Amino acid sequence: MSASATPSAPLIAPENREFWQAAAAGRLLLRYCLACARPHWYPRAICPRCFAAHTEWRPASGSGLLYSYTVVNGVPPVIPAYVQLQEGVTLLSWLVHCDPAQVRIGMPVSATFVNSAQGQAVPVFQPAADRHT
């Protein structure tokens, strides 16, 4: 059985509006600090590491490793997961297009987008060797 479900609509605020606009276009963005040159997640205008107010959006690779997950049994099953992106940040998302029995911590995953019930594109992840975009 393949895990898939419809996520809830995101809460769009001024701090993350550009992120959700990019998601609607099928692009994943991360916020980068211009002072310490590191990405951070969750998006915010002030760097959580050095507190600099000079940050900008940059494209993310969308590639990462599964850090942690759980399977919520249902029809269909839902797999909430933490994904550590190649850039070093960890996102809470969902795994889709996969058999829950085949999911393993450390497996390569890649970003894809699904629409929420309200139509907003939401980034989710799938096994990297099994792309369904």
N, C-alpha and C positions, 0 to 999 in steps of 0.2 A: 504494500500500500504506500502511496506517495503522500507525504505530509504537505498540506497546503491549507490555507484559510484566508479569510479576508480581515486585514487589520483594521483597527479603528482609525478614524480621521485624526491627523495630527493637530495639535494646538499650535497655530501659527501666530507668532509674535514678531515685533520689529527686529529682535535679535536673531531670529532664525528664518525670516521671510525669504532671503536669498537662497538659503539651503533648500527650502521647499519648492521654490521656483526652478532651481536646477534639477531637483528630483522629478518634477513634472516633465522636464526635457530629457530625462534618462541619464542625468549626470550626478555623481556623488561628490560633494564638496566637504572640506574640512576647514576649520578656522586655524590660521597660523599667526603666531606672534612675530612681529617684525623685530622686536628687541632681543628675544632669546632664540629665535629661529626654530621654534618647535610647534607642532600642531597640538590642538587640544580638543577634547570632546567632553562635554556637551557645549554647543556653540554659545559663546558669550563674547562681548566686545572687549572685555578686559582679560588679559592672560591670567589663568589661575596659578601659574608657576612664579612669574616675576612681577605680576600686577601692572604690567605696561598696558597702556590704552591704545597701542598701535598694533592692530590686528587686521588681517584680511582673509578673504575666502580664496582657497586654491583647490584645484581638482585633486581628488583622491584616486588612488590606484583602483580601489574596489576589490583588491586582493588581500586575503588574510588567512588566518588559521582559526579554527574553532577553539575557543578558550574554555567554554563551559556550556552546558545545555541541559534541558530536561524535556521529557516527552509528556505532554498532556493528552491522555487518551480521550478520544472522542471520534466523531465522524465529521470531517477528517481529523486525524491527530494534529496537534499544534506543537511546534518545537521552538519555544523561546530559547534564545542563545546569546552568549557573549562572543563576539568576534574581535580578535586582535588584528587590526589592519596592518599592512606592510609598513605604514607610516608610524606605527607604534601606539596608536590610541585604541581603546577598546570600546566597542559599541554594543549596546543591547538591541537585539533585533530578533528576527525569526529565521529559521531554516525552512526552505521550501524545495519542492521538486526532488524529494529524496525519500528513501525507505528508512523509517526511524530505526529499524534494526541494524542498518549499515552505518549509522552516524557514530563517529569516534572523535574524541578530543584530539586536537592537533591536525585534523584533516584540513586540507586546503579548501577554501571557499571563495566564492566571488559574488560581488554585488549584482543584483538584478532589481527590478522594480515591479511592484504589483499595485493595483488601485485599491484604495480603501473603499468601504461601502458607500462613501460620499464622493468617490471619484478622484481623490488626491493620490498621486503616485507616492508610494512609500518604499524606501530601500529595505530589501531583505537579502538573504544570502542563500546560495545553493552550492552543492559540491562543485568544485572547480572543474573536475573532469566530466561533469554532466550538465553542461550549459543548456538552458532552455530559453534564452532570451529572444 
